[in-house]
Amino acid sequence: MILELLWRSEGWPGFTIFGMHGVSTFIRSVANADDADAIDAMFEYVTQHGPPRIKSKCRALSDKIFELKPGAVRLPFFYDPNRRATIVITHGFMKQSQKTPRRERESAERQFAIYLSAYRKGGVRYEE
């Protein structure tokens, strides 16, 4: 499994954001300029301060899965248990309703399980 570097803080203590397969393609495909700018601003904030602590910008979807909410974009993620101050975005989707669809939460949980399995087998590579 290859995790792609999406954003990194220049200073300490900063967060690093990695994405699973397809995340960078999804982010590049966001057509609305306001949403694209919101993603950049969210990543800049997260790398400097960590994920926001207000529910309108970030919230828990389960014990281990959280969701960044820049504009109409939703980016489920988990904290990388093997690297300090690192989050891994599992995938992205456009907001369709007030509530996150169950299939999106379940998809993020499956990706987290795949990550853990790959890590235990020594099969995770961080592309910087």
N, C-alpha and C positions, 0 to 999 in steps of 0.2 A: 504494500500500500504506500502510495506516494502522497505526501501532504505538501501543498504548494504554499509558499509564503505569500500572504496577501498584503500585510502591513506590519511595520516594525517601528517601535519607538526609538528615537535617537538618544534619549536620556535614560537615566536610571531613576527610580524603578519603573520600567515601562513594560507594557504587555506586548506580546507578539501574537499576530493573528495568522493562522494557517487555514487553508480550505481543503476539503476533500475533493475528490474527482468531480469536475463539472462546476464547481463554485465560481471560479474566475470567469468561466464562459458565461454563466448566468449573470454575473455582475456586469460584464461588458455588454450584455444584451439588453440591459435595462434602458429602454428608449426614452423615458421621461427624464429630461435634464434635471428637474428638481429632485427626483428620486436618486439619480446618480450622484448629485451633489450631496444629498443627505447621507448616502453610503460613505462617501469620502469623509464628511464631517464626523460621522459616527465612528469610523475607524480611527481617525485622528484622536478623538476624545478617548476611545477605549485604550489606545496604546499609551496615552498619557496618564489616565486616571483609573483605568479598569472599566468594566461594564457599568453603565448608569444604574443607579439604585432607585430610579423612579419607574413605575409600571408602564407609563406611557412610552418609554424608550427601551425597556428591557424587562422581561418577566420570566419566571420559572414555568416551564411546561411540565416538568416532572422532577424527581429528585436530582437527576444529573443533567437534564436538558433544559436549556434556557433559550430565549429568543430575543435577538436584537431587532428593533423596529424603526429603521430609518425610512421615513416617508411611508409609502404604500408597500415597501419591500419588507419581507420577513426573512430573517437569517437565523435558523436554529443553530445552536452551538453547545459545546460542552467544554469544561475546563480540562485541559490535558493533565491527567493524573501523573504523568511521567516527566513533565517539564514545567518548571516554575513560571508563573506569570504568562501562561500561554493558553489561548482558546483555539478551538478547532470548529470551524463552521462546517456543518454537515451538508447543507444544500440551501437553496434560496427559493422563494416563491413570492408571488404578488398577493397582497391582501385581497381577499374575496368577501370577507364578512367580519363581524366583530370578534368572533371566536376562531381560534386557530383550528383548522380541520384536524380531526383525529388522525387521518392518514399521514399528515405532515409530521405530527408529533411521533407517531409510530415509525415513520421513515427515519427520523433523527435518532430514535432509540435503537433501531436496527444498525444504523451507521456507527453508533457508539459501540455496540456489541462487536461489530466487525473490526473496528479499530482495536478494541481490547484483545481480541483473539489474535489479530496480526501482530500486535505489540508483544504478546507472550511468546510468539513464535519467532520474534526477531525480525519481523517483516514490515516495519514501519520506517520509511525514509522521509526526512524533512528536507525538502528542496528549498534552499535559500536563494 
